Amino acid sequence: MHRFFVPPHAIAGRQVTFDAGQARQLLAVLRLRVGDQVVVLDNRGGCFRTELIVLNKRQAVGRILEVLEAPSEPAGELVLCQALTRNDRFEWILQKGVELGVTHFWPMLTRRTVARPPGSAKWERWQRILREAAEQCGRSRIPSLAEPRPYAELLGVAPGMRLLPTVVASRPVSLALEHPSWPVTLFIGPEGGFDPEEVEQARTAGVDLVSLGPRTLRSETAALALITLTVYALGELSQPGPRASGPPAPSPEP
């Protein structure tokens, strides 16, 4: 069944009210009809099998039929500090990060960052990408997205085990991930990589500088590779099926 996130206030008793955009999607894109069923998620761990009882161009209303087990969420917090990149690449990182289990996205401004911070329209688009990716891949919560912050600021507040891939690192990432633990923060630089002084800042701050191999990776490739290796090391890719979502994860703010 198709999945839809709605804000908690859109659920009153056993009735769910969808917004206008979702009504159009249900009717015109998915071509659903009254009586069809969808899965509704409230972004707080609630998951509900819902029957559409009103559906037209202006509104959509559903009736909750059953409370379902919430889809699996990662067992801990995975923070991605991603330097702003060209817009299409950053959006791709957001989408794939959601699919792999990132819980918090912290856009980052570095010395070599070329992309500009997002305006309101782009910010709304990023939020929509996160929501749609979470719906598509079966997350029970939409990952949080923080306002862009300077690299040095994020370096000081990043929680838990911290990894930063760089071409000057001599330690293979496999060694750094031999005994991983939650939470984990990953730092990914821009297209031109981190400035040498930024790398030294990370070293001084106790961040684990790691190598992703002998080849130079694009920013989005490095992000995907490091996220995948991290969630694998933490056992997130070996789960045989859905796991209870547990209590809501805290939302660290940089």
NUPA-87251 format. One record per atom (N, C-alpha, C): residue in one letter; x, y, z; residue number from 1. Coordinates in steps of 0.05 Angstrom, whole numbers, plus 5000, padded with zeros to 4 digits. Layout:
N
  resn  east  north    up  resi
     A     X      Y     Z   NUM
...
***
This chain:
254
  resn  east  north    up  resi
     M  5017   4976  5000     1
     M  5000   5000  5000     1
     M  5017   5025  5000     1
     H  5007   5046  4988     2
     H  5021   5071  4988     2
     H  5022   5083  5016     2
     R  5045   5096  5022     3
     R  5049   5108  5049     3
     R  5048   5138  5047     3
     F  5037   5150  5068     4
     F  5035   5179  5070     4
     F  5040   5189  5098     4
     F  5058   5208  5100     5
     F  5063   5221  5126     5
     F  5043   5244  5129     5
     V  5031   5247  5152     6
     V  5014   5269  5158     6
     V  5023   5280  5186     6
     P  5019   5306  5191     7
     P  5025   5316  5218     7
     P  5006   5305  5238     7
     P  5015   5302  5263     8
     P  4997   5290  5284     8
     P  4970   5304  5286     8
     H  4969   5330  5282     9
     H  4944   5344  5285     9
     H  4924   5337  5262     9
     A  4933   5324  5241    10
     A  4915   5316  5219    10
     A  4900   5291  5227    10
     I  4907   5279  5249    11
     I  4893   5255  5258    11
     I  4876   5262  5283    11
     A  4850   5259  5279    12
     A  4831   5265  5301    12
     A  4814   5240  5306    12
     G  4818   5227  5328    13
     G  4804   5202  5333    13
     G  4812   5181  5312    13
     R  4793   5172  5297    14
     R  4799   5152  5276    14
     R  4798   5165  5248    14
     Q  4798   5192  5247    15
     Q  4796   5205  5221    15
     Q  4822   5219  5214    15
     V  4830   5216  5189    16
     V  4855   5228  5179    16
     V  4848   5248  5157    16
     T  4858   5272  5159    17
     T  4854   5292  5138    17
     T  4881   5297  5123    17
     F  4881   5292  5097    18
     F  4904   5296  5081    18
     F  4905   5325  5071    18
     D  4929   5335  5065    19
     D  4930   5362  5054    19
     D  4923   5362  5024    19
     A  4921   5386  5013    20
     A  4912   5389  4985    20
     A  4931   5375  4965    20
     G  4957   5377  4970    21
     G  4976   5364  4952    21
     G  4973   5334  4953    21
     Q  4969   5323  4976    22
     Q  4965   5294  4979    22
     Q  4939   5285  4966    22
     A  4918   5302  4968    23
     A  4892   5296  4955    23
     A  4896   5294  4925    23
     R  4911   5313  4914    24
     R  4916   5312  4885    24
     R  4932   5287  4877    24
     Q  4952   5280  4894    25
     Q  4968   5257  4888    25
     Q  4951   5231  4889    25
     L  4934   5229  4909    26
     L  4917   5206  4912    26
     L  4898   5203  4889    26
     L  4887   5225  4880    27
     L  4867   5224  4859    27
     L  4878   5223  4831    27
     A  4896   5242  4825    28
     A  4905   5246  4797    28
     A  4930   5229  4790    28
     V  4948   5225  4809    29
     V  4973   5211  4804    29
     V  4969   5181  4809    29
     L  4960   5174  4832    30
     L  4957   5146  4840    30
     L  4930   5134  4830    30
     R  4912   5152  4823    31
     R  4885   5144  4813    31
     R  4870   5126  4833    31
     L  4873   5132  4858    32
     L  4858   5117  4879    32
     L  4829   5127  4880    32
     R  4812   5112  4893    33
     R  4784   5119  4895    33
     R  4775   5115  4924    33
     V  4751   5125  4930    34
     V  4739   5120  4956    34
     V  4737   5090  4960    34
     G  4745   5081  4984    35
     G  4745   5053  4990    35
     G  4773   5040  4988    35
     D  4791   5053  4973    36
     D  4819   5043  4972    36
     D  4833   5049  4999    36
     Q  4854   5034  5003    37
     Q  4868   5036  5029    37
     Q  4897   5046  5025    37
     V  4907   5061  5044    38
     V  4934   5070  5045    38
     V  4945   5067  5073    38
     V  4971   5070  5076    39
     V  4984   5070  5103    39
     V  4990   5099  5110    39
     V  4981   5107  5134    40
     V  4986   5134  5144    40
     V  5006   5133  5167    40
     L  5026   5151  5167    41
     L  5046   5152  5188    41
     L  5046   5180  5200    41
     D  5048   5182  5226    42
     D  5047   5208  5239    42
     D  5074   5220  5247    42
     N  5095   5208  5237    43
     N  5123   5217  5242    43
     N  5130   5217  5272    43
     R  5115   5202  5288    44
     R  5121   5199  5316    44
     R  5122   5169  5323    44
     G  5121   5152  5303    45
     G  5121   5123  5308    45
     G  5094   5110  5303    45
     G  5073   5126  5299    46
     G  5047   5115  5294    46
     G  5044   5107  5265    46
     C  5031   5084  5260    47
     C  5028   5073  5233    47
     C  4999   5062  5231    47
     F  4984   5070  5211    48
     F  4955   5063  5210    48
     F  4946   5055  5182    48
     R  4932   5032  5181    49
     R  4919   5024  5156    49
     R  4894   5041  5154    49
     T  4891   5055  5132    50
     T  4870   5075  5130    50
     T  4854   5072  5104    50
     E  4827   5074  5106    51
     E  4810   5073  5083    51
     E  4801   5101  5075    51
     L  4803   5107  5049    52
     L  4794   5133  5039    52
     L  4764   5134  5039    52
     I  4753   5155  5052    53
     I  4724   5157  5053    53
     I  4714   5183  5039    53
     V  4732   5202  5034    54
     V  4726   5226  5018    54
     V  4750   5231  5001    54
     L  4746   5234  4975    55
     L  4768   5239  4957    55
     L  4759   5255  4933    55
     N  4768   5280  4931    56
     N  4762   5296  4907    56
     N  4786   5315  4903    56
     K  4783   5334  4884    57
     K  4805   5352  4878    57
     K  4812   5370  4901    57
     R  4794   5375  4919    58
     R  4799   5394  4940    58
     R  4807   5382  4967    58
     Q  4798   5357  4971    59
     Q  4804   5345  4998    59
     Q  4804   5315  4996    59
     A  4817   5304  5017    60
     A  4818   5275  5020    60
     A  4817   5269  5050    60
     V  4799   5250  5057    61
     V  4795   5243  5085    61
     V  4796   5212  5087    61
     G  4808   5202  5107    62
     G  4809   5173  5111    62
     G  4799   5165  5139    62
     R  4793   5140  5141    63
     R  4784   5128  5167    63
     R  4804   5107  5174    63
     I  4815   5109  5198    64
     I  4834   5089  5208    64
     I  4820   5062  5214    64
     L  4830   5041  5201    65
     L  4819   5015  5205    65
     L  4835   4998  5225    65
     E  4861   5003  5226    66
     E  4878   4985  5242    66
     E  4904   5000  5248    66
     V  4914   4995  5272    67
     V  4941   5005  5280    67
     V  4961   4983  5272    67
     L  4981   4991  5257    68
     L  5001   4973  5247    68
     L  5027   4975  5263    68
     E  5044   4955  5261    69
     E  5071   4957  5273    69
     E  5086   4977  5256    69
     A  5099   4996  5269    70
     A  5114   5017  5255    70
     A  5138   5004  5240    70
     P  5144   5015  5216    71
     P  5167   5005  5201    71
     P  5193   5010  5217    71
     S  5213   4995  5209    72
     S  5238   4996  5223    72
     S  5253   5023  5221    72
     E  5264   5032  5243    73
     E  5282   5055  5244    73
     E  5309   5046  5253    73
     P  5330   5060  5246    74
     P  5357   5053  5256    74
     P  5357   5051  5287    74
     A  5375   5035  5297    75
     A  5376   5031  5326    75
     A  5388   5055  5341    75
     G  5400   5074  5327    76
     G  5411   5097  5339    76
     G  5412   5120  5320    76
     E  5426   5142  5328    77
     E  5428   5165  5311    77
     E  5451   5164  5292    77
     L  5445   5171  5267    78
     L  5466   5173  5246    78
     L  5464   5201  5234    78
     V  5484   5217  5240    79
     V  5484   5245  5231    79
     V  5502   5248  5207    79
     L  5492   5261  5186    80
     L  5508   5266  5162    80
     L  5513   5296  5160    80
     C  5538   5304  5165    81
     C  5547   5331  5161    81
     C  5557   5333  5132    81
     Q  5540   5342  5114    82
     Q  5546   5342  5086    82
     Q  5551   5370  5076    82
     A  5574   5375  5064    83
     A  5580   5401  5052    83
     A  5560   5406  5030    83
     L  5551   5430  5027    84
     L  5533   5437  5005    84
     L  5547   5432  4979    84
     T  5532   5419  4961    85
     T  5543   5413  4934    85
     T  5523   5423  4913    85
     R  5529   5419  4888    86
     R  5511   5427  4867    86
     R  5483   5415  4873    86
     N  5462   5430  4867    87
     N  5436   5424  4878    87
     N  5426   5395  4872    87
     D  5429   5386  4847    88
     D  5419   5359  4840    88
     D  5434   5338  4856    88
     R  5460   5342  4860    89
     R  5476   5322  4875    89
     R  5468   5322  4905    89
     F  5463   5346  4916    90
     F  5455   5347  4944    90
     F  5428   5333  4948    90
     E  5410   5338  4929    91
     E  5384   5325  4931    91
     E  5386   5294  4930    91
     W  5404   5285  4913    92
     W  5409   5256  4910    92
     W  5420   5245  4937    92
     I  5438   5260  4950    93
     I  5449   5252  4975    93
     I  5427   5250  4996    93
     L  5409   5270  4997    94
     L  5386   5269  5015    94
     L  5370   5244  5011    94
     Q  5363   5239  4986    95
     Q  5346   5216  4981    95
     Q  5359   5189  4989    95
     K  5383   5185  4980    96
     K  5397   5160  4986    96
     K  5404   5158  5016    96
     G  5410   5180  5028    97
     G  5415   5180  5057    97
     G  5391   5170  5073    97
     V  5367   5180  5065    98
     V  5343   5170  5078    98
     V  5340   5140  5075    98
     E  5344   5131  5050    99
     E  5340   5102  5045    99
     E  5359   5085  5061    99
     L  5383   5095  5066   100
     L  5403   5079  5080   100
     L  5402   5081  5111   100
     G  5388   5101  5121   101
     G  5384   5103  5150   101
     G  5394   5127  5164   101
     V  5402   5148  5149   102
     V  5410   5173  5162   102
     V  5387   5184  5178   102
     T  5391   5193  5202   103
     T  5369   5203  5219   103
     T  5369   5234  5220   103
     H  5393   5246  5216   104
     H  5394   5275  5217   104
     H  5414   5285  5196   104
     F  5405   5305  5180   105
     F  5422   5317  5160   105
     F  5430   5345  5169   105
     W  5456   5350  5170   106
     W  5466   5376  5177   106
     W  5482   5388  5154   106
     P  5469   5403  5136   107
     P  5483   5416  5114   107
     P  5507   5433  5125   107
     M  5529   5433  5110   108
     M  5553   5444  5121   108
     M  5566   5464  5102   108
     L  5577   5486  5112   109
     L  5591   5506  5097   109
     L  5621   5503  5103   109
     T  5637   5497  5082   110
     T  5666   5494  5085   110
     T  5680   5516  5069   110
     R  5706   5517  5071   111
     R  5721   5537  5057   111
     R  5718   5534  5026   111
     R  5715   5510  5017   112
     R  5713   5505  4988   112
     R  5685   5501  4979   112
     T  5666   5507  4996   113
     T  5638   5504  4988   113
     T  5631   5526  4967   113
     V  5621   5517  4945   114
     V  5613   5536  4923   114
     V  5583   5541  4923   114
     A  5568   5521  4929   115
     A  5538   5523  4928   115
     A  5529   5543  4950   115
     R  5508   5557  4943   116
     R  5496   5576  4962   116
     R  5476   5563  4981   116
     P  5473   5574  5005   117
     P  5452   5563  5022   117
     P  5425   5565  5009   117
     P  5406   5548  5015   118
     P  5380   5547  5001   118
     P  5362   5570  5008   118
     G  5346   5579  4988   119
     G  5325   5597  4994   119
     G  5300   5582  5003   119
     S  5279   5596  5008   120
     S  5255   5583  5019   120
     S  5244   5561  5000   120
     A  5244   5566  4974   121
     A  5233   5547  4955   121
     A  5250   5521  4955   121
     K  5276   5525  4954   122
     K  5293   5501  4954   122
     K  5291   5486  4981   122
     W  5289   5501  5003   123
     W  5286   5488  5029   123
     W  5261   5471  5030   123
     E  5239   5481  5020   124
     E  5214   5466  5019   124
     E  5217   5441  5001   124
     R  5232   5444  4979   125
     R  5237   5421  4962   125
     R  5253   5400  4976   125
     W  5273   5408  4991   126
     W  5289   5389  5006   126
     W  5272   5374  5026   126
     Q  5255   5388  5040   127
     Q  5238   5376  5059   127
     Q  5219   5355  5046   127
     R  5210   5362  5022   128
     R  5192   5344  5007   128
     R  5207   5319  4998   128
     I  5232   5323  4990   129
     I  5249   5300  4982   129
     I  5252   5281  5006   129
     L  5257   5292  5029   130
     L  5261   5275  5053   130
     L  5235   5259  5059   130
     R  5212   5273  5057   131
     R  5187   5260  5064   131
     R  5180   5238  5043   131
     E  5183   5245  5018   132
     E  5177   5225  4997   132
     E  5196   5201  4998   132
     A  5221   5206  5004   133
     A  5240   5184  5006   133
     A  5233   5166  5029   133
     A  5225   5178  5052   134
     A  5218   5163  5075   134
     A  5192   5146  5070   134
     E  5174   5158  5055   135
     E  5149   5143  5048   135
     E  5156   5120  5029   135
     Q  5174   5125  5010   136
     Q  5180   5104  4990   136
     Q  5195   5081  5002   136
     C  5214   5086  5021   137
     C  5231   5065  5030   137
     C  5221   5052  5056   137
     G  5199   5062  5067   138
     G  5187   5049  5090   138
     G  5198   5058  5117   138
     R  5207   5083  5119   139
     R  5215   5094  5145   139
     R  5190   5101  5161   139
     S  5192   5101  5188   140
     S  5169   5110  5204   140
     S  5173   5138  5214   140
     R  5196   5150  5209   141
     R  5201   5178  5216   141
     R  5216   5191  5193   141
     I  5210   5216  5189   142
     I  5225   5232  5169   142
     I  5250   5243  5182   142
     P  5273   5238  5170   143
     P  5298   5249  5182   143
     P  5296   5280  5184   143
     S  5310   5290  5205   144
     S  5310   5319  5209   144
     S  5330   5333  5190   144
     L  5325   5358  5184   145
     L  5342   5373  5166   145
     L  5348   5400  5180   145
     A  5373   5405  5187   146
     A  5381   5429  5201   146
     A  5388   5451  5181   146
     E  5388   5476  5190   147
     E  5398   5498  5174   147
     E  5428   5495  5169   147
     P  5438   5504  5145   148
     P  5467   5502  5140   148
     P  5483   5517  5162   148
     R  5505   5504  5170   149
     R  5522   5516  5191   149
     R  5551   5513  5182   149
     P  5569   5531  5192   150
     P  5597   5529  5186   150
     P  5609   5503  5196   150
     Y  5629   5493  5182   151
     Y  5643   5468  5188   151
     Y  5653   5469  5217   151
     A  5667   5490  5225   152
     A  5679   5491  5251   152
     A  5658   5489  5273   152
     E  5635   5501  5268   153
     E  5613   5499  5288   153
     E  5603   5471  5291   153
     L  5599   5457  5269   154
     L  5589   5430  5271   154
     L  5610   5411  5283   154
     L  5635   5417  5278   155
     L  5657   5401  5289   155
     L  5656   5400  5319   155
     G  5647   5422  5331   156
     G  5646   5424  5360   156
     G  5622   5411  5373   156
     V  5601   5405  5358   157
     V  5577   5395  5370   157
     V  5569   5367  5359   157
     A  5584   5357  5340   158
     A  5578   5331  5329   158
     A  5579   5309  5350   158
     P  5558   5292  5352   159
     P  5558   5272  5374   159
     P  5571   5246  5366   159
     G  5580   5232  5387   160
     G  5588   5204  5384   160
     G  5614   5199  5368   160
     M  5614   5176  5356   161
     M  5637   5168  5339   161
     M  5636   5186  5314   161
     R  5659   5198  5307   162
     R  5660   5217  5285   162
     R  5681   5209  5264   162
     L  5672   5207  5239   163
     L  5689   5199  5217   163
     L  5690   5220  5195   163
     L  5714   5224  5184   164
     L  5717   5243  5162   164
     L  5736   5230  5142   164
     P  5726   5224  5118   165
     P  5743   5212  5097   165
     P  5760   5234  5083   165
     T  5785   5228  5080   166
     T  5804   5246  5067   166
     T  5826   5231  5052   166
     V  5836   5242  5031   167
     V  5857   5228  5015   167
     V  5883   5227  5030   167
     V  5887   5243  5051   168
     V  5912   5243  5065   168
     V  5912   5224  5089   168
     A  5889   5211  5094   169
     A  5887   5193  5116   169
     A  5901   5167  5109   169
     S  5913   5155  5130   170
     S  5927   5129  5125   170
     S  5912   5106  5138   170
     R  5891   5112  5153   171
     R  5877   5091  5167   171
     R  5853   5082  5150   171
     P  5851   5057  5142   172
     P  5828   5047  5127   172
     P  5803   5050  5143   172
     V  5781   5056  5129   173
     V  5756   5059  5143   173
     V  5747   5033  5156   173
     S  5756   5010  5145   174
     S  5749   4984  5157   174
     S  5759   4982  5185   174
     L  5783   4993  5191   175
     L  5794   4991  5218   175
     L  5779   5010  5237   175
     A  5771   5033  5227   176
     A  5756   5052  5244   176
     A  5729   5041  5251   176
     L  5718   5023  5234   177
     L  5691   5012  5239   177
     L  5692   4984  5251   177
     E  5714   4976  5261   178
     E  5716   4949  5273   178
     E  5698   4946  5297   178
     H  5696   4967  5313   179
     H  5679   4966  5338   179
     H  5662   4991  5339   179
     P  5643   4994  5321   180
     P  5627   5019  5320   180
     P  5606   5020  5343   180
     S  5597   5043  5349   181
     S  5576   5046  5369   181
     S  5560   5072  5362   181
     W  5535   5072  5370   182
     W  5518   5095  5366   182
     W  5524   5116  5387   182
     P  5519   5142  5381   183
     P  5512   5153  5355   183
     P  5538   5156  5337   183
     V  5533   5161  5312   184
     V  5555   5165  5293   184
     V  5551   5190  5277   184
     T  5572   5206  5273   185
     T  5571   5230  5256   185
     T  5591   5227  5233   185
     L  5582   5231  5209   186
     L  5599   5229  5185   186
     L  5602   5257  5173   186
     F  5627   5265  5167   187
     F  5633   5290  5154   187
     F  5641   5285  5125   187
     I  5626   5298  5107   188
     I  5632   5295  5078   188
     I  5638   5322  5066   188
     G  5660   5326  5053   189
     G  5668   5351  5042   189
     G  5655   5358  5016   189
     P  5661   5382  5005   190
     P  5649   5391  4980   190
     P  5665   5378  4956   190
     E  5658   5388  4932   191
     E  5671   5377  4908   191
     E  5701   5379  4909   191
     G  5712   5401  4920   192
     G  5741   5404  4921   192
     G  5754   5392  4945   192
     G  5739   5379  4961   193
     G  5750   5366  4985   193
     G  5753   5386  5008   193
     F  5762   5376  5031   194
     F  5767   5394  5054   194
     F  5794   5409  5050   194
     D  5795   5433  5059   195
     D  5819   5448  5060   195
     D  5839   5435  5080   195
     P  5865   5435  5075   196
     P  5884   5423  5094   196
     P  5881   5433  5123   196
     E  5875   5458  5126   197
     E  5871   5468  5154   197
     E  5846   5456  5166   197
     E  5825   5451  5150   198
     E  5801   5439  5161   198
     E  5807   5410  5169   198
     V  5823   5396  5154   199
     V  5831   5369  5161   199
     V  5846   5369  5187   199
     E  5864   5388  5191   200
     E  5879   5390  5216   200
     E  5860   5397  5239   200
     Q  5840   5414  5234   201
     Q  5821   5420  5255   201
     Q  5807   5395  5264   201
     A  5799   5378  5245   202
     A  5786   5353  5252   202
     A  5804   5335  5268   202
     R  5829   5333  5260   203
     R  5848   5316  5275   203
     R  5851   5326  5304   203
     T  5853   5352  5307   204
     T  5856   5364  5334   204
     T  5831   5359  5351   204
     A  5808   5359  5338   205
     A  5783   5355  5352   205
     A  5777   5325  5359   205
     G  5795   5308  5350   206
     G  5792   5279  5356   206
     G  5775   5264  5336   206
     V  5769   5276  5313   207
     V  5754   5263  5292   207
     V  5772   5242  5279   207
     D  5760   5219  5273   208
     D  5775   5197  5261   208
     D  5777   5202  5231   208
     L  5802   5207  5221   209
     L  5807   5212  5193   209
     L  5811   5184  5179   209
     V  5795   5179  5159   210
     V  5795   5152  5147   210
     V  5798   5153  5117   210
     S  5808   5132  5106   211
     S  5811   5129  5077   211
     S  5789   5112  5065   211
     L  5779   5120  5042   212
     L  5759   5105  5028   212
     L  5772   5091  5003   212
     G  5798   5088  5004   213
     G  5811   5075  4982   213
     G  5829   5093  4966   213
     P  5842   5082  4945   214
     P  5862   5097  4930   214
     P  5851   5116  4909   214
     R  5825   5115  4904   215
     R  5814   5132  4883   215
     R  5800   5156  4895   215
     T  5800   5178  4880   216
     T  5787   5203  4889   216
     T  5757   5201  4883   216
     L  5741   5204  4903   217
     L  5712   5201  4900   217
     L  5698   5228  4899   217
     R  5677   5230  4883   218
     R  5660   5254  4885   218
     R  5647   5255  4912   218
     S  5638   5279  4919   219
     S  5626   5283  4945   219
     S  5603   5264  4950   219
     E  5585   5262  4930   220
     E  5562   5245  4934   220
     E  5569   5215  4935   220
     T  5591   5208  4920   221
     T  5600   5180  4921   221
     T  5612   5173  4949   221
     A  5628   5192  4959   222
     A  5639   5188  4986   222
     A  5618   5186  5007   222
     A  5597   5203  5004   223
     A  5575   5202  5024   223
     A  5561   5175  5023   223
     L  5555   5165  4999   224
     L  5541   5140  4997   224
     L  5558   5117  5007   224
     A  5584   5117  5000   225
     A  5602   5096  5008   225
     A  5605   5095  5039   225
     L  5609   5118  5051   226
     L  5614   5119  5080   226
     L  5588   5112  5096   226
     I  5565   5122  5086   227
     I  5540   5115  5100   227
     I  5536   5085  5099   227
     T  5540   5073  5075   228
     T  5535   5044  5071   228
     T  5554   5028  5089   228
     L  5579   5035  5089   229
     L  5599   5020  5106   229
     L  5592   5022  5135   229
     T  5583   5046  5143   230
     T  5576   5051  5171   230
     T  5552   5035  5180   230
     V  5530   5036  5165   231
     V  5506   5021  5173   231
     V  5511   4991  5171   231
     Y  5528   4983  5153   232
     Y  5534   4954  5152   232
     Y  5549   4946  5177   232
     A  5569   4962  5185   233
     A  5585   4955  5209   233
     A  5568   4955  5234   233
     L  5547   4971  5234   234
     L  5529   4973  5257   234
     L  5507   4952  5257   234
     G  5507   4935  5236   235
     G  5487   4914  5234   235
     G  5461   4921  5222   235
     E  5459   4945  5211   236
     E  5433   4954  5200   236
     E  5426   4941  5174   236
     L  5445   4930  5160   237
     L  5440   4917  5134   237
     L  5436   4887  5137   237
     S  5437   4877  5162   238
     S  5434   4848  5166   238
     S  5408   4841  5180   238
     Q  5391   4862  5183   239
     Q  5365   4856  5196   239
     Q  5347   4840  5177   239
     P  5336   4818  5185   240
     P  5320   4800  5168   240
     P  5293   4812  5160   240
     G  5283   4831  5175   241
     G  5256   4842  5170   241
     G  5251   4866  5187   241
     P  5226   4877  5187   242
     P  5220   4900  5202   242
     P  5226   4896  5232   242
     R  5237   4918  5244   243
     R  5242   4918  5272   243
     R  5225   4940  5285   243
     A  5216   4935  5309   244
     A  5200   4955  5323   244
     A  5215   4981  5324   244
     S  5200   5003  5319   245
     S  5213   5029  5316   245
     S  5223   5041  5343   245
     G  5212   5032  5365   246
     G  5221   5042  5391   246
     G  5212   5070  5396   246
     P  5222   5083  5417   247
     P  5214   5110  5424   247
     P  5225   5129  5404   247
     P  5213   5153  5401   248
     P  5223   5173  5382   248
     P  5252   5180  5388   248
     A  5268   5181  5367   249
     A  5296   5189  5371   249
     A  5298   5219  5375   249
     P  5316   5228  5393   250
     P  5319   5257  5396   250
     P  5330   5269  5371   250
     S  5325   5295  5368   251
     S  5333   5309  5344   251
     S  5355   5329  5351   251
     P  5381   5320  5350   252
     P  5402   5338  5357   252
     P  5403   5362  5338   252
     E  5408   5385  5348   253
     E  5410   5409  5332   253
     E  5439   5419  5333   253
     P  5450   5426  5310   254
     P  5478   5436  5311   254
     P  5480   5463  5324   254
***
